[in-house]
Amino acid sequence: MARTAPWRTVRRPRRTGRRHPVVATLMALPLAALLLVVFDGWETVATQASSVGAMLGR
């Protein structure tokens, strides 16, 4: 049996626009926390934060 309409016409239209920053942050935070724990990055984060603070003059 032949199809009368291509399957692509049934799909939902593609969303345009950007994802809200809070939603993007909530999506990224669990992965960031997992990577910190797995790779023991707490010291690295503290070192980078200290360097940035020194660079900003605090």
CNS distance restraints for C-alpha pairs under 8 A (distance, minus, plus):
assign (resid   5 and name CA) (resid   9 and name CA) 7.19 0.50 0.50
assign (resid   6 and name CA) (resid  10 and name CA) 7.86 0.50 0.50
assign (resid   7 and name CA) (resid  11 and name CA) 7.37 0.50 0.50
assign (resid  19 and name CA) (resid  23 and name CA) 6.77 0.50 0.50
assign (resid  19 and name CA) (resid  24 and name CA) 6.58 0.50 0.50
assign (resid  20 and name CA) (resid  24 and name CA) 6.38 0.50 0.50
assign (resid  21 and name CA) (resid  25 and name CA) 6.06 0.50 0.50
assign (resid  22 and name CA) (resid  26 and name CA) 6.13 0.50 0.50
assign (resid  23 and name CA) (resid  27 and name CA) 6.21 0.50 0.50
assign (resid  24 and name CA) (resid  28 and name CA) 6.26 0.50 0.50
assign (resid  25 and name CA) (resid  29 and name CA) 5.99 0.50 0.50
assign (resid  26 and name CA) (resid  30 and name CA) 7.38 0.50 0.50
assign (resid  27 and name CA) (resid  31 and name CA) 7.72 0.50 0.50
assign (resid  28 and name CA) (resid  32 and name CA) 6.20 0.50 0.50
assign (resid  29 and name CA) (resid  33 and name CA) 6.06 0.50 0.50
assign (resid  30 and name CA) (resid  34 and name CA) 6.14 0.50 0.50
assign (resid  31 and name CA) (resid  35 and name CA) 6.17 0.50 0.50
assign (resid  32 and name CA) (resid  36 and name CA) 6.21 0.50 0.50
assign (resid  33 and name CA) (resid  37 and name CA) 6.29 0.50 0.50
assign (resid  34 and name CA) (resid  38 and name CA) 6.02 0.50 0.50
assign (resid  35 and name CA) (resid  39 and name CA) 5.83 0.50 0.50
assign (resid  35 and name CA) (resid  40 and name CA) 7.86 0.50 0.50
assign (resid  35 and name CA) (resid  41 and name CA) 7.59 0.50 0.50
assign (resid  36 and name CA) (resid  40 and name CA) 5.48 0.50 0.50
assign (resid  36 and name CA) (resid  41 and name CA) 4.66 0.50 0.50
assign (resid  36 and name CA) (resid  42 and name CA) 6.31 0.50 0.50
assign (resid  37 and name CA) (resid  41 and name CA) 6.72 0.50 0.50
assign (resid  37 and name CA) (resid  42 and name CA) 7.75 0.50 0.50
assign (resid  41 and name CA) (resid  45 and name CA) 6.20 0.50 0.50
assign (resid  42 and name CA) (resid  46 and name CA) 6.23 0.50 0.50
assign (resid  43 and name CA) (resid  47 and name CA) 6.04 0.50 0.50
assign (resid  44 and name CA) (resid  48 and name CA) 6.10 0.50 0.50
assign (resid  45 and name CA) (resid  49 and name CA) 6.05 0.50 0.50
assign (resid  46 and name CA) (resid  50 and name CA) 6.07 0.50 0.50
assign (resid  47 and name CA) (resid  51 and name CA) 6.16 0.50 0.50
assign (resid  48 and name CA) (resid  52 and name CA) 6.13 0.50 0.50
assign (resid  49 and name CA) (resid  53 and name CA) 6.08 0.50 0.50
assign (resid  50 and name CA) (resid  54 and name CA) 6.15 0.50 0.50
assign (resid  51 and name CA) (resid  55 and name CA) 6.09 0.50 0.50
assign (resid  52 and name CA) (resid  56 and name CA) 6.18 0.50 0.50
assign (resid  53 and name CA) (resid  57 and name CA) 6.25 0.50 0.50
assign (resid  53 and name CA) (resid  58 and name CA) 5.29 0.50 0.50
assign (resid  54 and name CA) (resid  58 and name CA) 5.58 0.50 0.50
